Each structure stands twice: as C-alpha cells, then as structure tokens.
Amino acid sequence: MIIAVEGPSYAGKTTALRRLREAPYMREAVFADCYVKSIPRAEDIPRPATTSAAEQLAAFDTFMSIEADRTRHLVSHQGPVILDRSVDTLLAHAYALDEMYGFGVHDVARVRVAGLPHLRPDHTLYLDAPADVLASRRKAAGHQAVEPDYFLHDSAFLGHTRDYFCRPARTPIAAEVTIVPSDGSREENAALVQALVGLWVAA
C-alpha cells in the first residue's frame, strides 16, 4: 500500500509523518522523504517560481529523476510505503503555474508521467490549511508572516495547487484523495492522519 501526504508548506506534514513513524503498526513501513531532500546541494534545487515553460519542464524532469530512484527502491516493498509528497506535487505545481503565467506545461507533464517510472499512491492525504493559518505557523517558526519572495505561500499559487487536489476538474494521479482539514493544532491534525492511515493499513 502506497500512501502520500500532501499539502502546502506549514500545513503539518512533518508532524503527521513523525506521528506515523512512531505508530506501532507502521514498523514494516518505509518512509520516502520529500523530493528536495534528495538533492544534496541547495543551489541545485529548482526554483519554485520558474520563469518559463522550458524552465518549469526542466524542474519537472529533475524531480522525476528522483521519482525514478524512489520507484526502483520502493516498488517491491511488501509493507506500507509512505511518501512525503508524490508526483501529484509536481503536477499540481505545473497546474498552478499554468494558471498564473500561461505556461501550458501541466498537460505535457501529465503525458510524460504516464511514460515514466513513478509511484501511484493508493491513498493521498491532502492537509488543507487556510492561508492565514499557514502564515501564522510560518511566523511562529521565526519567519515573517508575509514575505514577497516566499512563492510557496503566494495566495494565487496556494489557491491553484489546492484546486488541483480539491476540485474534480483536475484528477490527481493518486487512486483516492482524502481532504484532511488542517486548521487545528499540528498534533490534532497528526492524530487524524494517524487514525486514517491506521484504518487503511488494518483493512
């Protein structure tokens, strides 16, 4: 069983994944880190706000090479596989930039995904936190509540990436997407994620 945890930065994924790692029923699980953690040098991480369709496709290809490695290592695992983000992250990002800048990349990327090795989640949990909650958590972590250069909390970007997961117009790669309200405390949100995953693993 492949389960992905998705959501915007500061939605509570790290806390939820920590709780899952500690759960007794997850002893046989393998956890795969977010794509950016697989890139050794920070300067090699593609920029979130690309400036052209070509740059966005290049970023997509960079992350899909990491996805190929994840697939190779995890596809034969017999226990649960937990992904910190999945290919739907990449497609949601492309969709958002298409809507904002008219790149026209999402459909191209989706066709590419179909022909490339990737892990298709059986279940995806999308942690859905409002923009004001995300800003408050970012501020509590020692960052400014609003930063013009923090693209991942740009209101338009947040709205479009949410639409990808929460509206039926764009169908994610995951077989099933469950929207998890994430406006409570991080521990409360993590407990809900833990409960849902526990039901799926036990089924």
C-alpha positions in Angstrom: 0.0 0.0 0.0 1.3 3.4 -1.0 0.1 6.4 1.0 1.2 10.0 0.2 1.0 13.0 2.4 0.4 16.3 0.6 -0.3 19.9 1.4 1.2 23.3 1.4 4.3 24.2 3.3 3.5 24.6 7.1 0.3 22.5 6.7 1.6 20.0 9.2 3.1 17.2 7.1 6.3 16.9 9.2 4.4 16.5 12.4 2.0 14.0 10.8 4.8 11.9 9.4 6.6 11.9 12.7 3.5 10.5 14.4 3.2 7.9 11.7 6.8 6.8 12.2 6.1 6.3 15.9 3.0 4.2 15.4 3.5 0.5 16.3 1.5 -0.7 13.2 4.0 1.2 11.0 7.0 -1.0 11.9 7.1 -2.6 8.5 6.6 0.8 6.7 9.2 2.5 4.5 9.2 6.3 4.5 10.3 8.3 1.5 11.5 11.9 2.0 10.3 14.9 0.0 12.0 15.4 -3.4 14.0 18.4 -2.3 15.7 16.4 0.5 17.2 14.1 -2.2 19.1 17.0 -3.8 22.4 17.4 -1.9 23.2 21.0 -2.8 20.6 23.7 -2.1 21.7 25.6 -5.1 20.7 22.7 -7.4 17.1 22.7 -6.2 14.8 24.1 -8.9 13.2 27.4 -8.1 9.6 27.2 -7.1 8.7 30.3 -9.3 10.1 29.3 -12.7 10.1 32.0 -15.4 9.3 30.0 -18.5 7.7 26.8 -19.7 11.1 25.4 -20.5 12.4 26.1 -17.0 9.3 24.5 -15.5 9.7 21.4 -17.6 13.4 21.2 -16.7 12.4 21.3 -13.0 9.8 18.6 -13.6 12.4 16.4 -15.2 14.8 16.9 -12.3 12.2 15.8 -9.8 11.1 12.9 -12.0 14.6 11.5 -12.0 14.3 11.4 -8.2 10.9 9.7 -8.5 12.5 7.1 -10.7 15.0 6.3 -7.9 12.2 6.1 -5.4 10.3 3.8 -7.6 13.2 1.5 -8.1 13.8 1.2 -4.3 10.2 1.0 -3.1 8.1 -0.7 -5.7 8.9 -4.2 -4.4 8.4 -3.4 -0.7 5.8 -5.6 0.8 4.7 -3.3 3.7 3.2 0.2 3.6 5.1 2.9 1.7 4.6 6.5 3.0 5.6 9.3 0.6 6.3 12.8 1.7 4.8 14.3 -1.5 4.2 12.4 -4.7 4.1 13.0 -8.4 0.9 14.9 -7.8 3.0 17.6 -6.1 4.8 18.1 -9.4 1.6 18.1 -11.5 -0.1 20.5 -9.0 2.8 22.8 -9.2 2.7 22.8 -13.0 -1.0 23.3 -13.0 -0.7 26.3 -10.7 2.0 28.0 -12.8 -0.1 27.3 -16.0 -3.0 29.2 -14.3 -0.8 32.0 -13.2 1.5 32.5 -16.1 0.0 30.6 -19.0 3.0 28.2 -19.4 0.9 25.4 -20.8 3.0 22.8 -19.1 0.6 20.7 -17.0 -0.8 18.6 -19.8 2.7 18.0 -21.2 4.0 16.9 -17.8 1.0 14.6 -17.3 1.7 12.8 -20.5 5.3 12.5 -19.5 4.4 11.0 -16.2 2.4 8.3 -17.9 5.5 7.1 -19.7 8.0 7.4 -16.7 8.5 5.2 -13.7 6.5 6.6 -10.7 4.7 5.5 -7.6 0.9 5.9 -7.8 -0.5 6.3 -4.3 -3.4 4.2 -3.3 -4.4 6.9 -0.9 -3.3 10.6 -0.7 -4.0 12.7 2.4 -4.1 16.4 1.5 -3.6 18.5 4.6 -5.9 21.5 3.9 -4.9 24.6 5.9 -6.2 28.2 5.2 -3.7 30.8 4.1 -3.9 32.7 7.4 -3.1 29.6 9.4 -0.1 28.9 7.2 1.1 32.5 7.7 0.7 32.3 11.4 2.6 29.0 11.6 5.4 30.4 9.4 5.6 33.4 11.7 5.7 31.2 14.8 8.6 29.3 13.2 10.6 32.6 13.2 9.8 33.8 9.7 7.8 36.9 8.6 4.1 36.2 8.2 4.2 37.6 4.7 7.3 37.6 2.5 7.1 38.7 -1.1 9.8 36.3 -2.2 8.2 33.3 -0.4 6.4 32.0 -3.5 5.1 28.8 -1.9 2.7 31.0 0.1 1.7 33.3 -2.7 -2.1 33.4 -2.5 -2.7 32.6 -6.1 -0.2 29.7 -6.0 -1.9 28.3 -2.9 -5.3 28.6 -4.4 -4.4 26.8 -7.7 -2.5 24.0 -6.0 -5.4 23.4 -3.7 -7.8 23.3 -6.7 -5.7 20.5 -8.2 -6.3 18.3 -5.2 -9.7 19.5 -4.0 -11.7 20.1 -7.2 -12.7 17.4 -9.7 -11.7 19.4 -12.8 -8.1 18.1 -12.4 -7.8 14.4 -11.5 -4.8 13.6 -9.4 -2.7 10.5 -10.2 -3.5 9.1 -6.7 -6.3 6.5 -6.8 -8.0 8.2 -3.9 -7.6 11.7 -2.3 -8.8 12.4 1.2 -9.0 16.1 2.3 -7.9 16.5 5.9 -8.8 19.9 7.5 -5.6 21.1 9.0 -6.6 24.3 10.8 -6.3 22.8 14.3 -3.2 22.2 16.2 -0.5 20.2 14.4 -0.8 17.4 17.0 -4.6 17.2 16.4 -4.1 17.1 12.7 -1.3 14.5 13.0 -3.6 12.3 15.2 -6.3 12.4 12.5 -3.8 11.4 9.8 -2.5 8.6 12.1 -6.1 7.3 12.6 -6.9 7.3 8.9 -3.7 5.5 7.9 -4.2 3.0 10.7 -7.6 2.1 9.2 -6.2 1.7 5.8 -3.2 -0.4 6.9 -5.5 -2.7 9.0 -8.0 -3.2 6.2 
